[in-house]
Structures are given as C-alpha cells and as structure tokens.
C-alpha cells in the first residue's frame, strides 16, 4: 500500500465521521466523533484542548440539572428553637405560608441559581402572602458572580411583593462572593435558627402579638413563693450560667432576660439548641435525672435568675410539702408543654 493510499483512507474516514456526526442521534457518540474530527483536521493539541473544553461544558450542563434546593419549608414544619408562648406559636402556624424557606446545597452558578429563582417565582405566584424568604446556605460550597447576580434579582422580586429575604449559614467564601453583588445587604444570620427567630419576631410584630418575652407562665407566680428558699443571681450578658458537663445544681427560674442552650455539632461548630425567656425554668433534666448537664446555658443579655439548689428543694419538701408539690407539678407542666411543641413540630415536618 502506497502512502497516498493511506492519505486517501484517512480522508474517507473523516468524511464518514462527518456523515455519521450529522445523522447520529447518540449524544455521547456525537461528542466523541466531534473530538476525533477536530484531532484529524486541526491537530492533536487543538483536538485535545477541544475535548477538555467539551468535557467541562458537558459537566456544567449535567451539574446544573442536579437539584440545588434540597428542602422547602414553611413556618409550621420548621419553627425556630425559641420557647414561645402558646398564643404566639399558634399565630405563627395558623397560616404558615407567610414563610418560605429553601435549603440549598452544592456549588451554585448561573444555571442552578436560575432554577432557585424559578422556584421562588412559582411560590410567589401560588402564595401571595409570603412575608419572608429564608435561603439557607449551610450546605453550599461556593457560588460564582453570575449566581450572585441572580440572588440580587431574587431579593428585588421578593421586595416587590412587600417581602423580606434573609440569608443564613454563609461560609466566608460565599459571603464574600455575595458581598460583591450585594454590598448593602444586611439580613445575614449566623445560622437558620437565628434567621427563623428574626422572621418570627417580624411577623408577630406585624400582627401586634410580639412581646420581648413570653406570656407569663405558671412559673412566674410560683417564683415569688419560692424566694425565701432560693437565691437571686445576676448574670452578665454572654456569661455561662450552667457549664456543659456540670454536675446537677438544682433549678433555675428566669426572672428577667433570656438564655440560650448551646453545644457543638460534629464539625465542632457552635450551635444553639434552644432559647428560653423569662417565665420558665431550666436545669430540670440534670436535677431530676441526677446527671451532668449535656449542654451549656449562656445568658443572651443581662439576666436575673432565682436559683433553687438541691438542698433548698429538700428543705422545701420537708417544711412546705404543699408548696413542693406545686413546684414539681409546675415543672412537669412546663416539660409537657415543651414535649407537646416538639411533637407538633415533628408532625408538621413529616406531613
């Protein structure tokens, strides 16, 4: 076989590939033939570069088809961890669609951000009374500039409907990427729970139901009777009232202020498990089970608590048995109310 025959065979092969490329309906085979054709026509280096670029384009297209919104929630199936009064919690969950929450995941660029925008548009069309949109970025690894521009458009869209957008759980890289497109955006919260708290407070204020503290509970009237047996303690803001792992030290009645129960997740990041305001009792689990505390309790602001030590409770049971019975019944009522609220949240989450 002569060299000219080899050239002719190569030319025939190229023509055959071109013909098959036009009529072939298989996407993968089509891409492979396109790369081979480029190598034959333009050379190995150019063909290899074309293949790499083509692979990146295919990856971006396929990645953009993955669901970026993992969970969509409202005020009923994702309440904050705030110990609110029954009348407030009922108002928040009566028409829970006032809140739209989206938990995002992965790396977000223009294609995936556009799908988030479409989901928000659909929600706004179906629910005209959405007051707050919370975007949870806790599981987002990064975003590009085009995605940040889409989020700016989402904010404007919600604001046109008289709504407010909150961002939660931003990593430093994501926050920096968003800051370039949203330099004046201020509604950024440490995590989803703090964003939920702010949204609930805002919604209750709009309906004239919000108070800085919860509605008085049975504990309030009991605290005055327990004063002779307890000790009032003033705690500065951000000071630890109960340390994690601390031995049982009795019951604490919140007279003024609020506290947060804090721990750490598997990555060592601090998280808020619960927040309690005045008119309730804490420390009951470790007291009745006689076990060390499983989390720390920290004062959110200047705090006043009535401390009732185990020795004081024993003295109360000996000298004032009726008052001691009232104490234990009140604590049992508080625990039952918390358990009921937790059950209702779980039922709404799986509904």
Secondary structure, DSSP 8 states (H G I E B T S, - for coil): --HHHHHHHHHHHHHHHHHHHHH---HHHHHHHHHHHHHHHH-HHHHHHHHHHHHHHHHHHHHHTS-SEEEEE-TTTS--SB---HHHHHHHHHTGGGEEEEEEEEEE-HHHHHHHHHHHHHHHHH-TT--EEEEEEEEEEEE-HHHHHHHHHHHHHHHHTT-EEEEES--HHHHHHHHHH-TT---EESSHHHHHHHHHHHHHHHTT---SS----HHHHHHHHHTTTSEEEEE-TT-EEE-TT-----EEEEEESEEEEEEE-TTS-EEEEEEEESS-EE-HHHHHHT---SSEEEESSSEEEEEE-HHHHHHHHHH-HHHHHHHHHHHHHHHHHHHHHHHHHHHHHH-
